[in-house]
Amino acid sequence: MSIVRNGPSKQVIEAVLPKTKVTVVLGSQWGDEGKGKLVDILATTADIVCRCQGGNNAGHTVVVGEKRYAFHILPSGLINKNAMNVIGNGVVIHVPQLFQELEQLEAQGVTEWDKRLIISDRAHLVFDLHQEADCLKESGKASLGTTKKGIGPAYASKAQRLNLRVCDLVGNFDVFSEK
């Protein structure tokens, strides 16, 4: 797994930049539109699978033969051994969920994911406090029907420039502690 610091280097850009066409899958609703299924189909032959926004949502299941893979935050292209996978700076990451998903994939035989996964150092983090705020909001009369995973509150912290990012975790720990 690579953490891209201060923007991607020329080598990273050349490694992930497609030489031909780019296919983009966008959703215009609030989820459950079938994006995951379409990405799963396209990811079987893709060179790069990039997750650009969102967080550890309700997720989707990919079935390959007899195996069922659950994805909530990781790009489903990790199943394709030839695809580079990117988690971009627009994604909000709940670190425990990220590692739990990686452990589950390893247990199912997905190997060398660490050579095929790039995470932007500018991606923001979801903390337990974001999840608690989400649960409190959902328990009130103005419930939106969220997954209570803290994604909305994490984006609110990001917009207010209060949130921590991946670079804060992998950088100087003293600076991280001060934040």
C-alpha positions as a Python dict, from the first residue, in 0.01 Angstrom:
ca = {
    (1, 'M'): (0, 0, 0),
    (2, 'S'): (134, 341, -87),
    (3, 'I'): (49, 671, 73),
    (4, 'V'): (84, 953, -178),
    (5, 'R'): (226, 1260, -3),
    (6, 'N'): (172, 1617, -120),
    (7, 'G'): (16, 1505, -443),
    (8, 'P'): (124, 1223, -667),
    (9, 'S'): (479, 1203, -796),
    (10, 'K'): (555, 1181, -1166),
    (11, 'Q'): (625, 807, -1124),
    (12, 'V'): (288, 747, -958),
    (13, 'I'): (108, 947, -1224),
    (14, 'E'): (281, 753, -1501),
    (15, 'A'): (205, 423, -1325),
    (16, 'V'): (-166, 490, -1295),
    (17, 'L'): (-232, 714, -1594),
    (18, 'P'): (-427, 519, -1852),
    (19, 'K'): (-280, 496, -2199),
    (20, 'T'): (-622, 473, -2366),
    (21, 'K'): (-978, 551, -2264),
    (22, 'V'): (-1119, 636, -1924),
    (23, 'T'): (-1457, 509, -1807),
    (24, 'V'): (-1623, 701, -1526),
    (25, 'V'): (-1917, 573, -1321),
    (26, 'L'): (-2110, 849, -1145),
    (27, 'G'): (-2423, 833, -934),
    (28, 'S'): (-2684, 1105, -945),
    (29, 'Q'): (-2890, 980, -650),
    (30, 'W'): (-2816, 901, -286),
    (31, 'G'): (-2697, 545, -334),
    (32, 'D'): (-2843, 207, -429),
    (33, 'E'): (-2830, 307, -795),
    (34, 'G'): (-2630, 10, -914),
    (35, 'K'): (-2293, 188, -934),
    (36, 'G'): (-2120, -94, -749),
    (37, 'K'): (-2246, -361, -986),
    (38, 'L'): (-2137, -162, -1290),
    (39, 'V'): (-1794, -92, -1141),
    (40, 'D'): (-1753, -462, -1059),
    (41, 'I'): (-1819, -554, -1421),
    (42, 'L'): (-1581, -288, -1554),
    (43, 'A'): (-1313, -363, -1293),
    (44, 'T'): (-1254, -713, -1431),
    (45, 'T'): (-1066, -563, -1727),
    (46, 'A'): (-965, -223, -1587),
    (47, 'D'): (-607, -108, -1545),
    (48, 'I'): (-704, 136, -1270),
    (49, 'V'): (-1000, 145, -1033),
    (50, 'C'): (-1031, 471, -842),
    (51, 'R'): (-1264, 558, -560),
    (52, 'C'): (-1300, 936, -558),
    (53, 'Q'): (-1559, 1013, -290),
    (54, 'G'): (-1776, 857, -22),
    (55, 'G'): (-1682, 648, 276),
    (56, 'N'): (-1744, 313, 442),
    (57, 'N'): (-2103, 302, 329),
    (58, 'A'): (-2358, 19, 320),
    (59, 'G'): (-2135, -132, 53),
    (60, 'H'): (-2191, -405, -197),
    (61, 'T'): (-2103, -768, -246),
    (62, 'V'): (-1906, -903, -539),
    (63, 'V'): (-1953, -1270, -626),
    (64, 'V'): (-1673, -1444, -816),
    (65, 'G'): (-1733, -1815, -858),
    (66, 'E'): (-1806, -1948, -510),
    (67, 'K'): (-1649, -1651, -327),
    (68, 'R'): (-1838, -1348, -197),
    (69, 'Y'): (-1638, -1032, -131),
    (70, 'A'): (-1786, -745, 73),
    (71, 'F'): (-1669, -393, -10),
    (72, 'H'): (-1753, -85, 194),
    (73, 'I'): (-1456, 145, 144),
    (74, 'L'): (-1198, -34, -71),
    (75, 'P'): (-1221, -26, -451),
    (76, 'S'): (-1360, -358, -573),
    (77, 'G'): (-1084, -365, -835),
    (78, 'L'): (-861, -527, -572),
    (79, 'I'): (-1002, -859, -690),
    (80, 'N'): (-842, -795, -1032),
    (81, 'K'): (-474, -881, -986),
    (82, 'N'): (-383, -659, -1281),
    (83, 'A'): (-557, -342, -1162),
    (84, 'M'): (-404, -57, -966),
    (85, 'N'): (-653, 72, -708),
    (86, 'V'): (-669, 427, -578),
    (87, 'I'): (-851, 581, -284),
    (88, 'G'): (-858, 951, -366),
    (89, 'N'): (-856, 1261, -150),
    (90, 'G'): (-1235, 1297, -175),
    (91, 'V'): (-1290, 977, 23),
    (92, 'V'): (-1339, 984, 400),
    (93, 'I'): (-1168, 684, 560),
    (94, 'H'): (-1258, 503, 881),
    (95, 'V'): (-921, 338, 947),
    (96, 'P'): (-1051, 40, 1151),
    (97, 'Q'): (-1299, -43, 873),
    (98, 'L'): (-1023, -13, 612),
    (99, 'F'): (-801, -263, 794),
    (100, 'Q'): (-1092, -495, 870),
    (101, 'E'): (-1180, -507, 502),
    (102, 'L'): (-818, -572, 404),
    (103, 'E'): (-798, -858, 656),
    (104, 'Q'): (-1118, -1011, 517),
    (105, 'L'): (-984, -992, 162),
    (106, 'E'): (-657, -1156, 267),
    (107, 'A'): (-852, -1435, 441),
    (108, 'Q'): (-1034, -1492, 111),
    (109, 'G'): (-711, -1524, -84),
    (110, 'V'): (-667, -1171, -222),
    (111, 'T'): (-289, -1130, -215),
    (112, 'E'): (-41, -855, -291),
    (113, 'W'): (-308, -589, -244),
    (114, 'D'): (-34, -375, -86),
    (115, 'K'): (132, -346, -429),
    (116, 'R'): (-195, -247, -595),
    (117, 'L'): (-345, 5, -352),
    (118, 'I'): (-263, 375, -337),
    (119, 'I'): (-423, 598, -74),
    (120, 'S'): (-409, 975, -104),
    (121, 'D'): (-251, 1142, 197),
    (122, 'R'): (-514, 1413, 157),
    (123, 'A'): (-806, 1178, 225),
    (124, 'H'): (-987, 1278, 543),
    (125, 'L'): (-1049, 1046, 837),
    (126, 'V'): (-1375, 931, 994),
    (127, 'F'): (-1353, 906, 1371),
    (128, 'D'): (-1581, 741, 1624),
    (129, 'L'): (-1700, 1088, 1722),
    (130, 'H'): (-1831, 1136, 1366),
    (131, 'Q'): (-2021, 809, 1395),
    (132, 'E'): (-2165, 911, 1732),
    (133, 'A'): (-2275, 1247, 1587),
    (134, 'D'): (-2437, 1061, 1298),
    (135, 'C'): (-2624, 829, 1537),
    (136, 'L'): (-2747, 1124, 1745),
    (137, 'K'): (-2872, 1304, 1435),
    (138, 'E'): (-3045, 989, 1311),
    (139, 'S'): (-3221, 933, 1644),
    (140, 'G'): (-3392, 1271, 1620),
    (141, 'K'): (-3697, 1385, 1426),
    (142, 'A'): (-3485, 1509, 1134),
    (143, 'S'): (-3351, 1162, 1049),
    (144, 'L'): (-3214, 1126, 697),
    (145, 'G'): (-3185, 748, 695),
    (146, 'T'): (-2806, 736, 686),
    (147, 'T'): (-2597, 427, 757),
    (148, 'K'): (-2473, 596, 1078),
    (149, 'K'): (-2114, 544, 967),
    (150, 'G'): (-2015, 908, 1027),
    (151, 'I'): (-1964, 998, 663),
    (152, 'G'): (-2176, 1316, 667),
    (153, 'P'): (-2024, 1451, 989),
    (154, 'A'): (-1673, 1373, 857),
    (155, 'Y'): (-1747, 1575, 543),
    (156, 'A'): (-1883, 1855, 764),
    (157, 'S'): (-1554, 1855, 959),
    (158, 'K'): (-1367, 1857, 628),
    (159, 'A'): (-1568, 2157, 504),
    (160, 'Q'): (-1499, 2340, 830),
    (161, 'R'): (-1127, 2256, 797),
    (162, 'L'): (-1132, 2083, 1135),
    (163, 'N'): (-1070, 1725, 1030),
    (164, 'L'): (-754, 1519, 1024),
    (165, 'R'): (-621, 1356, 708),
    (166, 'V'): (-416, 1049, 628),
    (167, 'C'): (-102, 1267, 611),
    (168, 'D'): (-156, 1355, 976),
    (169, 'L'): (-143, 984, 1066),
    (170, 'V'): (168, 899, 867),
    (171, 'G'): (359, 1221, 932),
    (172, 'N'): (518, 1365, 1244),
    (173, 'F'): (340, 1215, 1546),
    (174, 'D'): (403, 1525, 1760),
    (175, 'V'): (219, 1739, 1505),
    (176, 'F'): (-61, 1479, 1495),
    (177, 'S'): (-91, 1488, 1874),
    (178, 'E'): (-119, 1868, 1872),
    (179, 'K'): (-401, 1859, 1619),
}
